[in-house]
Amino acid sequence: MDFLQDNLLLVIAAVASGAMLLWSFFGSRVSGINQINTLEATRLMNEEALLLDVREDNEWAVGHIPNARHIRLGQLSEQLAQLEKFKDKPIVVYCRSGHRSARACALLKKSGFANPNNLAGGIMAWEQANLPITRK
């Protein structure tokens, strides 16, 4: 008990860190968002799924997955009409690490899109798998 009192901030930081880790692992599963890995994303892309990058403009400029469409997460709700023809098709959504794209998937699902898929680990996972990146 003395340890807890003497190190209260350290204990709070450890509990908060653990909670964030658990949320990042289980949070999107609870909300019904489909998480896919790079292999599944590649398979869906080969089946003509839409690839949607929801990162900021400066992140997009550094490099993105070839043939991706770029709509920043902050503009997605205003730009849904552009995606209307993909309402019944698979959409692979990604960001840097998978957190913003999970929010984008939730928005798409709420807006009636049948098959939004979050690329788990985002573009970082894509790069780790040595998959292509372009700046064009």
C-alpha positions as CSV (number, residue, x, y, z in Angstrom):
1,M,0.0,0.0,0.0
2,D,2.9,2.3,0.7
3,F,4.2,1.8,-2.9
4,L,0.8,2.9,-4.3
5,Q,0.8,6.0,-2.2
6,D,4.4,6.9,-2.9
7,N,4.1,6.3,-6.7
8,L,0.5,7.3,-7.4
9,L,1.3,9.1,-10.7
10,L,3.3,6.1,-11.9
11,V,0.4,3.7,-11.0
12,I,-2.1,6.0,-12.8
13,A,0.2,6.1,-15.9
14,A,0.5,2.3,-15.9
15,V,-3.2,1.8,-15.6
16,A,-4.0,4.4,-18.3
17,S,-1.4,2.8,-20.6
18,G,-2.9,-0.6,-20.1
19,A,-6.4,0.6,-20.8
20,M,-5.3,2.3,-24.0
21,L,-3.5,-0.8,-25.1
22,L,-6.6,-2.9,-24.4
23,W,-8.9,-0.4,-26.2
24,S,-6.7,-0.4,-29.3
25,F,-6.8,-4.1,-29.4
26,F,-10.5,-4.7,-28.5
27,G,-12.2,-1.4,-29.1
28,S,-12.9,-1.6,-32.8
29,R,-13.9,-5.3,-32.5
30,V,-16.6,-4.4,-30.0
31,S,-18.0,-1.8,-32.4
32,G,-18.3,-4.3,-35.2
33,I,-15.5,-2.9,-37.5
34,N,-13.9,-5.5,-39.7
35,Q,-10.1,-5.5,-39.1
36,I,-8.0,-7.0,-42.0
37,N,-4.3,-7.6,-42.4
38,T,-2.2,-6.7,-45.4
39,L,-2.7,-10.0,-47.1
40,E,-6.5,-9.7,-46.9
41,A,-6.3,-6.1,-48.1
42,T,-4.3,-7.1,-51.1
43,R,-6.8,-9.8,-51.9
44,L,-9.7,-7.3,-51.7
45,M,-7.8,-4.8,-53.8
46,N,-7.4,-7.5,-56.5
47,E,-11.1,-8.0,-56.4
48,E,-11.5,-4.3,-57.2
49,A,-12.2,-3.0,-53.7
50,L,-11.9,0.8,-53.1
51,L,-8.7,1.7,-51.3
52,L,-9.3,4.8,-49.1
53,D,-6.6,6.8,-47.4
54,V,-8.0,9.0,-44.6
55,R,-4.7,10.6,-43.5
56,E,-3.8,14.3,-43.7
57,D,-2.5,15.9,-46.9
58,N,1.1,16.0,-45.7
59,E,1.0,12.3,-44.8
60,W,-0.4,11.5,-48.2
61,A,2.4,13.5,-49.9
62,V,5.1,11.5,-48.2
63,G,3.8,8.3,-49.7
64,H,0.6,6.2,-50.1
65,I,-0.6,2.9,-51.4
66,P,-0.9,2.8,-55.2
67,N,-4.4,3.5,-56.6
68,A,-5.7,4.8,-53.2
69,R,-8.3,7.5,-53.1
70,H,-7.5,10.3,-50.6
71,I,-10.2,11.9,-48.5
72,R,-9.0,13.2,-45.1
73,L,-11.0,11.8,-42.1
74,G,-12.2,15.4,-41.3
75,Q,-13.7,15.7,-44.7
76,L,-15.1,12.2,-45.1
77,S,-18.7,12.9,-43.9
78,E,-18.9,15.8,-46.5
79,Q,-17.4,13.7,-49.3
80,L,-19.6,10.6,-48.9
81,A,-21.4,11.3,-52.2
82,Q,-18.1,10.6,-54.0
83,L,-18.1,7.1,-52.7
84,E,-21.8,6.3,-53.3
85,K,-21.0,3.9,-56.2
86,F,-18.9,1.8,-53.7
87,K,-21.8,1.5,-51.2
88,D,-22.2,-2.3,-51.8
89,K,-18.5,-3.0,-52.5
90,P,-15.6,-3.7,-50.2
91,I,-13.7,-0.6,-49.1
92,V,-10.2,-0.9,-47.5
93,V,-9.6,2.1,-45.3
94,Y,-6.2,3.0,-43.9
95,C,-4.4,5.7,-42.1
96,R,-1.0,5.7,-40.4
97,S,-1.7,3.1,-37.7
98,G,-5.3,2.1,-38.0
99,H,-7.0,4.3,-35.4
100,R,-8.4,7.1,-37.7
101,S,-9.3,4.5,-40.3
102,A,-11.3,2.6,-37.7
103,R,-13.3,5.8,-37.1
104,A,-13.7,6.2,-40.8
105,C,-15.0,2.7,-41.1
106,A,-17.5,3.4,-38.3
107,L,-18.7,6.4,-40.2
108,L,-19.0,4.5,-43.4
109,K,-20.9,1.7,-41.8
110,K,-23.3,4.2,-40.1
111,S,-23.8,5.8,-43.5
112,G,-25.0,2.6,-45.1
113,F,-21.8,1.3,-46.6
114,A,-22.0,-2.5,-46.6
115,N,-18.4,-3.6,-46.4
116,P,-15.8,-1.1,-44.9
117,N,-12.6,-2.8,-43.7
118,N,-10.0,-1.3,-41.5
119,L,-6.4,-2.1,-42.5
120,A,-5.0,-3.1,-39.1
121,G,-1.7,-1.3,-38.4
122,G,-2.4,1.1,-41.3
123,I,0.3,2.1,-43.7
124,M,3.0,1.2,-41.1
125,A,1.9,-2.4,-41.4
126,W,1.8,-2.1,-45.2
127,E,5.4,-0.8,-45.2
128,Q,6.6,-3.5,-42.8
129,A,5.3,-6.1,-45.2
130,N,7.5,-4.4,-47.9
131,L,4.4,-3.7,-50.1
132,P,4.6,-0.8,-52.6
133,I,4.3,2.9,-51.8
134,T,4.0,5.7,-54.3
135,R,4.2,9.5,-54.2
136,K,2.4,10.0,-57.5
